[in-house]
Amino acid sequence: MTPRIGDLVRLDAAASSQFERPLWFRVIGVRPSPTVPGWAYLDGWELAEGLEITEVTVFVRVAGLTVRRDD
């Protein structure tokens, strides 16, 4: 499932090898990769104990994401 702005996403090794420890991420922007099909740049906030602590951009495999949507 492709994440949308506002989604809570779990980033782990299935999303990219850079995530050796899982973390939760609040999405504020989604940009599909123009060169690597199935991958995207996500802009957002890394969360710790439910608090937004660091704004970052990550490059991830969309199929490896766990998306929690508040619909």
C-alpha positions in Angstrom: 0.0 0.0 0.0 1.4 3.4 -1.0 1.5 5.7 2.0 -0.4 9.0 2.0 0.3 12.2 3.9 -0.7 11.7 7.6 -0.1 7.9 7.6 1.9 6.3 10.3 4.5 3.9 8.7 6.7 1.3 10.2 10.2 1.4 8.7 12.3 -1.8 9.1 14.7 -3.9 7.1 11.8 -4.9 4.7 11.6 -1.3 3.6 15.4 -0.7 3.3 18.6 -2.2 4.7 19.3 1.2 6.4 16.7 0.4 9.1 18.5 -2.2 11.2 16.1 -1.2 14.1 12.4 -0.6 13.3 11.0 2.8 13.8 7.7 4.6 13.3 7.4 7.5 10.9 4.7 10.1 10.3 4.4 10.8 6.5 4.3 14.5 5.4 5.2 13.9 1.8 5.5 11.1 -0.8 7.6 11.3 -4.0 7.8 8.1 -6.2 11.3 7.4 -7.4 11.8 8.4 -11.0 14.5 5.8 -11.6 13.7 2.9 -9.3 10.3 1.3 -9.7 8.6 0.3 -6.5 10.6 2.7 -4.4 9.8 6.2 -3.1 11.1 9.1 -1.1 9.1 9.8 2.1 9.3 13.0 3.9 8.2 13.0 7.5 8.9 12.8 11.2 10.6 10.0 13.1 8.6 9.2 16.2 9.8 8.2 19.6 7.2 7.3 22.3 4.6 9.0 20.1 6.4 12.3 19.8 7.8 13.7 16.6 11.5 14.1 17.2 13.3 14.4 13.9 12.2 15.6 10.4 13.8 13.4 7.7 13.6 12.1 4.2 14.0 8.4 3.6 14.3 6.2 0.5 12.2 3.1 0.9 10.8 0.0 -0.9 7.0 0.6 -0.9 6.1 -3.1 -0.7 8.2 -3.4 2.5 6.2 -0.8 4.4 3.7 -1.4 7.1 1.1 1.4 6.9 -1.3 2.4 9.7 -4.0 4.7 8.4 -6.4 6.6 10.6 -9.4 6.3 8.2 
